[in-house]
Amino acid sequence: MTPEAVAQGGRSPDRFSTTRWSVVLACADSSAGEETAHKALEELCKIYWRPVFAFICRRGYSVPDAQDLTQDFFLMVLEGNILKRADPSRGRFRSLLLKALQNFLVDDTIRKRARKRGGDMKFVSWDEWMAEAPSRLAISTKEAETWPAEKIFDVRWAATAAEHALRQLGEECEARGRRRVFDVLSDYLAAERQDVSYQKLSKTLGVPEASVKRLVRELRVRYRDLLRAEVAQTVEKPEHVDEELRYLCAALAAG
């Protein structure tokens, strides 16, 4: 999906006072609303654990060690002040989390403190999350071994945002009795795709080509809206959304 296509979504500056990341930042600057901020931050962490895990793996850790470190890192994020220490890139959750992760991996004291505080607590149930949120993005072995960890993090982050928006769209379609329509058309919702065989899709769905074209247009519009809303949850201000969308679209294209 092109940045321009995604950026055409509607803007609603007032809603930024209640996006998850804005709630976290607002409460970090005051003594109020800690429980609300914690829930907002936990939700973001549960969505965006995969880029953290991928980054740690690329840094040379085994899968079991990377799983443990991912758990420990998120415990520190939720229970400590590691995000405040990672400033100044606080406007974007992605940038701030990456900086905090880099600090975490080079600071033995931080890691040991996380393990001590977390004990046997598991933030992510790996089997459940891998089953619940499978990724459509496959990074080849060659790319996984040659790309910088930061690039893998960004590509995984972009894919997570896109896939989360796509899952929301699938749930909406299912609620409206359109799950099969979504399953058939979901691979064609990127606006730049030109290889759509409407005739083939028409036969698959058993509806006229004109109806297929309309459905694709409708789903693309809704997908763009959901992706824009997802990205908005990870930036502090509305003016950051377009820039972040362009960055993530470029990351996906590079991936």
Residue frames relative to the residue before (quaternion, step in Angstrom):
aa qw qx qy qz dx dy dz
M 1.0000 0.0000 0.0000 0.0000 0.00 0.00 0.00
T 0.4146 -0.7225 0.4924 0.2522 3.54 -0.82 0.97
P 0.5974 -0.5686 0.4177 0.3812 3.59 -1.16 0.56
E 0.6386 0.5411 -0.3398 0.4289 3.57 1.01 -0.80
A 0.6545 0.5163 -0.3193 0.4506 3.56 0.99 -0.83
V 0.6711 0.4881 -0.3016 0.4695 3.55 0.91 -0.87
A 0.6723 0.5370 -0.2981 0.4133 3.56 0.95 -0.90
Q 0.5679 0.6160 -0.3883 0.3837 3.58 1.21 -0.25
G 0.4453 0.7040 -0.4504 0.3214 3.59 1.28 -0.11
G 0.6170 -0.5837 0.3864 0.3596 3.54 -1.18 0.52
R 0.3211 -0.7408 0.5625 0.1783 3.54 -1.13 0.67
S 0.0175 0.7913 -0.6097 0.0429 3.55 -0.98 0.83
P 0.2096 -0.8385 0.4878 0.1229 3.62 0.36 1.25
D 0.6272 0.5752 -0.3619 0.3806 3.61 0.93 -0.76
R 0.6437 0.5528 -0.3318 0.4122 3.58 1.03 -0.72
F 0.5525 0.6354 -0.3985 0.3637 3.60 1.19 -0.32
S 0.5563 0.5924 -0.4077 0.4165 3.59 1.18 -0.22
T 0.7698 0.3277 -0.1775 0.5182 3.59 1.21 -0.38
T 0.4062 0.6780 -0.5168 0.3290 3.63 1.14 0.29
R 0.6707 -0.5446 0.3140 0.3936 3.56 -1.11 0.66
W 0.7131 0.4602 -0.2777 0.4502 3.59 0.78 -0.96
S 0.6325 0.5220 -0.3351 0.4639 3.58 1.02 -0.70
V 0.6112 0.5376 -0.3430 0.4688 3.57 1.10 -0.71
V 0.6453 0.5249 -0.3154 0.4567 3.57 0.93 -0.91
L 0.7010 0.4692 -0.2762 0.4606 3.58 0.82 -0.99
A 0.6477 0.5240 -0.3281 0.4452 3.57 0.94 -0.84
C 0.6969 0.4591 -0.2755 0.4772 3.57 0.93 -0.86
A 0.5963 0.5601 -0.3640 0.4452 3.59 1.15 -0.52
D 0.6934 0.4600 -0.2643 0.4876 3.56 1.19 -0.57
S 0.7477 0.2777 -0.1937 0.5712 3.58 1.24 0.12
S 0.5385 -0.6223 0.4588 0.3352 3.56 -1.26 0.07
A 0.6189 0.5656 -0.3284 0.4349 3.57 1.29 -0.02
G 0.8188 0.3279 -0.1992 0.4269 3.53 -1.31 0.35
E 0.2423 0.8071 -0.5150 0.1569 3.61 1.11 0.49
E 0.6534 0.5159 -0.3251 0.4485 3.59 0.92 -0.84
T 0.6512 0.5110 -0.3106 0.4672 3.58 0.96 -0.85
A 0.6569 0.5082 -0.3047 0.4663 3.55 0.96 -0.90
H 0.6378 0.5374 -0.3261 0.4451 3.57 0.97 -0.87
K 0.6669 0.4960 -0.3053 0.4648 3.59 0.92 -0.87
A 0.6460 0.5169 -0.3181 0.4629 3.58 1.00 -0.81
L 0.6746 0.4899 -0.2881 0.4711 3.54 0.96 -0.90
E 0.6350 0.5304 -0.3318 0.4532 3.58 0.99 -0.80
E 0.6371 0.5256 -0.3283 0.4583 3.57 1.00 -0.78
L 0.6492 0.5081 -0.3143 0.4707 3.58 0.95 -0.84
C 0.6610 0.5136 -0.3086 0.4517 3.56 0.94 -0.88
K 0.6613 0.5108 -0.3148 0.4502 3.58 0.95 -0.81
I 0.6497 0.4968 -0.3171 0.4802 3.56 1.10 -0.61
Y 0.8187 0.2973 -0.1097 0.4788 3.55 0.84 -1.02
W 0.2788 0.7680 -0.5311 0.2245 3.59 0.99 0.77
R 0.6080 0.6139 -0.3608 0.3511 3.60 1.01 -0.75
P 0.6531 0.4938 -0.3444 0.4594 3.68 0.87 -0.74
V 0.6250 0.5315 -0.3375 0.4614 3.60 1.05 -0.74
F 0.6607 0.5068 -0.2972 0.4673 3.56 0.90 -0.93
A 0.6620 0.5067 -0.3035 0.4614 3.60 0.95 -0.90
F 0.6320 0.5345 -0.3268 0.4561 3.58 1.01 -0.81
I 0.6761 0.4937 -0.2959 0.4600 3.58 0.88 -0.95
C 0.6255 0.5266 -0.3397 0.4647 3.60 0.99 -0.76
R 0.6720 0.5024 -0.3052 0.4503 3.59 0.92 -0.89
R 0.6272 0.5326 -0.3340 0.4598 3.57 1.18 -0.47
G 0.6718 -0.5629 0.2739 0.3960 3.57 1.25 0.25
Y 0.5150 0.6396 -0.4273 0.3784 3.57 1.23 0.10
S 0.5329 -0.6030 0.4844 0.3431 3.56 -1.17 0.62
V 0.6691 -0.5035 0.3541 0.4164 3.57 -1.22 0.39
P 0.6733 0.4731 -0.3327 0.4606 3.66 0.79 -0.82
D 0.6572 0.4939 -0.3162 0.4735 3.61 0.96 -0.80
A 0.6451 0.5194 -0.3222 0.4585 3.58 1.01 -0.80
Q 0.6183 0.5310 -0.3436 0.4665 3.57 1.06 -0.69
D 0.6652 0.4970 -0.3029 0.4676 3.58 0.90 -0.91
L 0.6755 0.4944 -0.2952 0.4605 3.57 0.92 -0.92
T 0.6150 0.5326 -0.3491 0.4650 3.58 1.06 -0.68
Q 0.6301 0.5210 -0.3228 0.4769 3.56 1.00 -0.83
D 0.6845 0.4977 -0.2882 0.4480 3.56 0.81 -1.04
F 0.6467 0.5344 -0.3228 0.4382 3.56 0.97 -0.86
F 0.6957 0.4658 -0.2892 0.4641 3.58 0.84 -0.90
L 0.5906 0.5445 -0.3728 0.4645 3.58 1.10 -0.55
M 0.6510 0.5006 -0.3146 0.4760 3.57 1.02 -0.79
V 0.6294 0.5334 -0.3349 0.4552 3.57 1.00 -0.79
L 0.7311 0.4473 -0.2404 0.4557 3.56 0.86 -0.98
E 0.7880 0.3540 -0.1657 0.4757 3.57 0.98 -0.79
G 0.7644 0.3788 -0.1904 0.4857 3.57 1.15 -0.48
N 0.5606 -0.5955 0.4561 0.3509 3.55 -1.27 -0.38
I 0.2355 0.8220 -0.4948 0.1548 3.56 1.19 0.52
L 0.6272 0.5356 -0.3503 0.4438 3.60 1.08 -0.59
K 0.6297 0.5225 -0.3392 0.4641 3.57 1.01 -0.74
R 0.6534 0.5166 -0.3116 0.4573 3.58 1.02 -0.78
A 0.6735 0.5258 -0.2903 0.4310 3.57 1.16 -0.57
D 0.3461 0.7394 -0.5012 0.2868 3.59 1.26 -0.03
P 0.6051 0.0349 -0.7696 -0.2008 1.83 -2.41 0.66
S 0.5421 0.6516 -0.4147 0.3309 3.66 1.14 -0.10
R 0.2047 0.8517 -0.4627 0.1367 3.55 0.97 0.87
G 0.5314 0.6598 -0.4115 0.3360 3.59 1.16 -0.21
R 0.7656 0.2536 -0.1369 0.5751 3.57 1.17 -0.59
F 0.4770 -0.6847 0.4741 0.2808 3.53 -0.75 1.05
R 0.6153 0.5671 -0.3437 0.4263 3.59 1.00 -0.79
S 0.7034 0.4653 -0.2733 0.4627 3.58 0.77 -1.01
L 0.6781 0.4998 -0.2935 0.4518 3.52 0.94 -0.90
L 0.6557 0.5073 -0.3159 0.4614 3.57 0.95 -0.81
L 0.6400 0.5214 -0.3309 0.4573 3.59 0.98 -0.75
K 0.6561 0.4995 -0.3141 0.4705 3.57 0.92 -0.86
A 0.6482 0.5105 -0.3135 0.4700 3.57 0.97 -0.83
L 0.6456 0.5224 -0.3139 0.4601 3.58 1.01 -0.80
Q 0.6374 0.5172 -0.3259 0.4691 3.58 0.98 -0.80
N 0.6467 0.5067 -0.3126 0.4768 3.58 0.98 -0.82
F 0.6408 0.5546 -0.3116 0.4297 3.54 0.99 -0.92
L 0.7143 0.4799 -0.2639 0.4358 3.57 0.87 -0.96
V 0.7245 0.4107 -0.2570 0.4903 3.61 1.13 -0.45
D 0.6877 0.4561 -0.2714 0.4953 3.57 1.27 -0.13
D 0.3184 -0.7757 0.5177 0.1700 3.59 -0.24 1.26
T 0.6189 0.5688 -0.3451 0.4175 3.57 1.02 -0.79
I 0.6485 0.5143 -0.3130 0.4658 3.56 0.96 -0.89
R 0.6804 0.5014 -0.2994 0.4429 3.58 0.84 -0.98
K 0.6657 0.4978 -0.3092 0.4620 3.58 0.93 -0.87
R 0.6403 0.5204 -0.3253 0.4620 3.57 1.04 -0.77
A 0.6261 0.5331 -0.3342 0.4606 3.57 1.06 -0.75
R 0.6697 0.4959 -0.3051 0.4610 3.58 0.90 -0.90
K 0.6456 0.5241 -0.3179 0.4555 3.58 1.01 -0.82
R 0.7032 0.4596 -0.2720 0.4694 3.57 0.93 -0.89
G 0.7227 0.4639 -0.2551 0.4443 3.55 0.99 -0.80
G 0.1954 -0.7988 0.5438 0.1672 3.57 1.07 -0.66
D 0.7774 -0.2805 0.2378 0.5103 3.56 -0.78 -1.04
M 0.3739 0.7446 -0.4797 0.2751 3.58 1.25 0.18
K 0.1658 -0.7828 0.5942 0.0812 3.57 -0.97 0.89
F 0.3164 -0.7617 0.5381 0.1735 3.53 -0.62 1.16
V 0.7811 0.1759 -0.0811 0.5936 3.57 1.02 -0.85
S 0.2524 -0.7134 0.6308 0.1717 3.55 -0.93 0.91
W 0.3783 -0.7969 0.4122 0.2280 3.54 -0.08 1.30
D 0.6742 0.4947 -0.3164 0.4479 3.59 0.80 -0.93
E 0.6687 0.5047 -0.3002 0.4560 3.56 0.95 -0.90
W 0.7089 0.4616 -0.2791 0.4543 3.59 0.85 -0.93
M 0.6280 0.5186 -0.3477 0.4645 3.58 1.01 -0.69
A 0.6750 0.4776 -0.2914 0.4811 3.59 1.07 -0.72
E 0.6971 0.4870 -0.2767 0.4476 3.56 0.97 -0.88
A 0.8153 0.1706 -0.0573 0.5503 3.57 0.97 -0.83
P 0.0081 0.8175 -0.5754 0.0243 3.62 0.52 1.10
S 0.3625 -0.7416 0.5274 0.2011 3.54 -1.06 0.76
R 0.3825 -0.7080 0.5475 0.2295 3.55 -1.07 0.79
L 0.6200 0.5578 -0.3392 0.4353 3.56 1.23 -0.33
A 0.0702 -0.7788 0.6230 0.0208 3.55 -0.84 1.02
I 0.1631 -0.7655 0.6173 0.0797 3.56 -0.66 1.12
S 0.4290 -0.7260 0.4715 0.2579 3.58 -0.63 1.11
T 0.6589 -0.5101 0.3771 0.4043 3.54 -1.26 0.42
K 0.6404 0.5308 -0.3252 0.4499 3.58 0.98 -0.82
E 0.6755 0.4809 -0.2911 0.4771 3.57 0.89 -0.92
A 0.6485 0.5304 -0.3174 0.4443 3.57 0.96 -0.86
E 0.7161 0.4422 -0.2456 0.4810 3.58 1.14 -0.63
T 0.7573 0.3897 -0.2028 0.4832 3.59 1.16 -0.48
W 0.6051 0.5509 -0.3727 0.4375 3.60 1.07 -0.55
P 0.5219 -0.5926 0.4960 0.3611 3.59 -1.13 0.57
A 0.6187 -0.5622 0.3944 0.3815 3.56 -1.13 0.63
E 0.6334 0.5497 -0.3312 0.4324 3.58 1.04 -0.79
K 0.6449 0.5059 -0.3293 0.4688 3.61 1.03 -0.72
I 0.6337 0.5209 -0.3288 0.4680 3.57 0.97 -0.82
F 0.6212 0.5427 -0.3313 0.4581 3.57 1.01 -0.83
D 0.7019 0.4720 -0.2805 0.4537 3.60 0.79 -1.00
V 0.6539 0.5043 -0.3217 0.4632 3.59 0.95 -0.84
R 0.6575 0.4969 -0.3043 0.4777 3.57 0.97 -0.84
W 0.6263 0.5360 -0.3320 0.4585 3.57 1.04 -0.77
A 0.6681 0.4991 -0.2980 0.4646 3.56 0.87 -0.97
A 0.6569 0.5084 -0.3091 0.4632 3.58 0.96 -0.88
T 0.6348 0.5345 -0.3310 0.4492 3.58 1.00 -0.80
A 0.6490 0.5107 -0.3174 0.4661 3.59 0.93 -0.88
A 0.6798 0.4889 -0.2886 0.4644 3.57 0.89 -0.95
E 0.6894 0.4871 -0.2841 0.4548 3.57 0.91 -0.90
H 0.6213 0.5299 -0.3444 0.4632 3.57 1.07 -0.66
A 0.6425 0.5039 -0.3153 0.4836 3.57 1.01 -0.81
L 0.6597 0.5125 -0.3087 0.4548 3.57 0.99 -0.84
R 0.6342 0.5167 -0.3357 0.4670 3.60 1.01 -0.72
Q 0.6254 0.5303 -0.3368 0.4628 3.58 1.03 -0.78
L 0.6443 0.5157 -0.3159 0.4682 3.56 0.99 -0.84
G 0.6373 0.5289 -0.3234 0.4577 3.58 1.00 -0.81
E 0.6534 0.5084 -0.3091 0.4680 3.56 0.99 -0.83
E 0.6357 0.5195 -0.3292 0.4665 3.57 1.02 -0.77
C 0.6595 0.5084 -0.3065 0.4611 3.56 0.95 -0.89
E 0.6413 0.5257 -0.3223 0.4566 3.57 0.99 -0.82
A 0.6498 0.5222 -0.3142 0.4543 3.57 0.99 -0.83
R 0.7187 0.4093 -0.2349 0.5106 3.57 1.18 -0.56
G 0.5485 -0.6370 0.3849 0.3810 3.58 1.28 0.20
R 0.5776 0.5972 -0.3652 0.4199 3.57 1.20 0.51
R 0.2310 0.8167 -0.5086 0.1445 3.59 1.13 0.48
R 0.6548 0.5061 -0.3283 0.4553 3.60 0.90 -0.82
V 0.6134 0.5391 -0.3487 0.4599 3.58 1.01 -0.78
F 0.6663 0.4944 -0.3042 0.4679 3.58 0.90 -0.89
D 0.6618 0.5223 -0.3183 0.4335 3.59 0.85 -0.94
V 0.6873 0.4757 -0.2811 0.4714 3.57 1.00 -0.79
L 0.7886 0.3700 -0.1687 0.4613 3.59 0.90 -0.91
S 0.4868 0.7206 -0.4210 0.2581 3.61 1.17 -0.36
D 0.6488 0.5202 -0.3279 0.4483 3.59 1.11 -0.53
Y 0.7118 0.4517 -0.2441 0.4793 3.59 1.24 -0.22
L 0.4702 0.7196 -0.4141 0.2994 3.58 1.19 0.35
A 0.5047 0.6031 -0.4474 0.4259 3.60 1.24 -0.05
A 0.4883 -0.7242 0.4055 0.2698 3.55 -0.61 1.17
E 0.6813 0.5127 -0.3050 0.4241 3.60 1.07 -0.64
R 0.5017 0.6648 -0.4314 0.3469 3.61 1.23 -0.19
Q 0.1280 -0.8068 0.5760 0.0316 3.53 -0.83 1.08
D 0.6176 0.5878 -0.3260 0.4084 3.58 1.28 -0.14
V 0.3331 0.7534 -0.5003 0.2667 3.56 1.08 0.69
S 0.1773 -0.7654 0.6122 0.0891 3.57 -0.72 1.10
Y 0.2273 -0.8104 0.5269 0.1177 3.55 -0.04 1.29
Q 0.5975 0.5674 -0.3615 0.4363 3.58 1.12 -0.62
K 0.6703 0.4885 -0.2904 0.4772 3.57 0.95 -0.91
L 0.6631 0.4978 -0.3031 0.4697 3.57 0.94 -0.87
S 0.6055 0.5603 -0.3447 0.4479 3.56 1.10 -0.72
K 0.6684 0.4831 -0.2974 0.4811 3.58 0.97 -0.85
T 0.6468 0.5354 -0.3257 0.4347 3.57 0.97 -0.83
L 0.7579 0.3775 -0.1958 0.4948 3.56 0.93 -0.94
G 0.3839 -0.7447 0.4717 0.2749 3.56 1.21 -0.36
V 0.5952 0.5164 -0.3829 0.4822 3.57 1.10 0.75
P 0.6424 -0.5383 0.3675 0.4031 3.62 -1.16 0.43
E 0.6350 -0.5464 0.3903 0.3821 3.56 -1.19 0.57
A 0.6252 0.5458 -0.3456 0.4379 3.58 0.98 -0.78
S 0.6449 0.5103 -0.3173 0.4723 3.58 1.06 -0.73
V 0.6269 0.5333 -0.3348 0.4588 3.57 1.04 -0.78
K 0.6505 0.5154 -0.3174 0.4588 3.58 0.91 -0.90
R 0.6501 0.5099 -0.3150 0.4670 3.57 0.99 -0.83
L 0.6585 0.5143 -0.3073 0.4555 3.58 0.94 -0.88
V 0.6395 0.5171 -0.3248 0.4671 3.58 0.97 -0.82
R 0.6459 0.5138 -0.3209 0.4645 3.58 0.94 -0.88
E 0.6748 0.5045 -0.2994 0.4476 3.58 0.86 -0.95
L 0.6809 0.4841 -0.2904 0.4666 3.56 0.91 -0.92
R 0.6211 0.5385 -0.3450 0.4531 3.59 1.04 -0.71
V 0.6516 0.5133 -0.3150 0.4612 3.57 0.93 -0.89
R 0.6875 0.4741 -0.2922 0.4660 3.56 0.86 -0.93
Y 0.6249 0.5369 -0.3334 0.4584 3.58 1.02 -0.77
R 0.6394 0.5158 -0.3248 0.4686 3.60 0.95 -0.82
D 0.6476 0.5174 -0.3186 0.4598 3.56 0.96 -0.86
L 0.6858 0.4847 -0.2862 0.4613 3.57 0.91 -0.92
L 0.6422 0.5118 -0.3269 0.4678 3.58 1.02 -0.74
R 0.6345 0.5208 -0.3239 0.4704 3.54 1.01 -0.81
A 0.6583 0.5038 -0.3056 0.4684 3.58 0.97 -0.86
E 0.6307 0.5329 -0.3323 0.4559 3.58 1.02 -0.76
V 0.6696 0.4818 -0.2970 0.4808 3.58 0.89 -0.90
A 0.6146 0.5623 -0.3452 0.4323 3.58 1.03 -0.76
Q 0.6265 0.5515 -0.3382 0.4346 3.59 1.11 -0.59
T 0.7356 0.4271 -0.2226 0.4763 3.60 1.20 -0.39
V 0.6837 0.3995 -0.2981 0.5330 3.60 1.26 0.20
E 0.5648 -0.6549 0.4022 0.3004 3.54 -1.18 0.60
K 0.8182 0.1785 -0.0461 0.5446 3.56 0.95 -0.91
P 0.6129 -0.5887 0.3764 0.3689 3.61 -1.08 0.65
E 0.6449 0.5389 -0.3362 0.4249 3.59 1.05 -0.66
H 0.6082 0.5606 -0.3532 0.4372 3.59 1.27 -0.20
V 0.5256 0.6894 -0.4038 0.2923 3.58 1.18 -0.48
D 0.6869 0.4921 -0.3031 0.4405 3.59 0.76 -1.00
E 0.6576 0.5090 -0.3123 0.4594 3.57 0.93 -0.87
E 0.6655 0.4921 -0.3040 0.4718 3.58 0.95 -0.85
L 0.6246 0.5324 -0.3335 0.4639 3.59 1.03 -0.73
R 0.6519 0.5060 -0.3168 0.4676 3.57 0.93 -0.85
Y 0.6507 0.5231 -0.3131 0.4527 3.55 0.97 -0.87
L 0.7021 0.4649 -0.2744 0.4643 3.58 0.88 -0.93
C 0.6199 0.5227 -0.3475 0.4709 3.60 1.04 -0.67
A 0.6434 0.5074 -0.3200 0.4756 3.57 1.03 -0.77
A 0.6269 0.5323 -0.3335 0.4609 3.59 1.05 -0.73
L 0.6602 0.4960 -0.3080 0.4725 3.58 0.96 -0.83
A 0.6363 0.5249 -0.3295 0.4594 3.58 1.00 -0.80
A 0.6615 0.5003 -0.2979 0.4726 3.57 1.03 -0.83
G 0.6681 0.5058 -0.2938 0.4599 3.54 1.17 -0.62
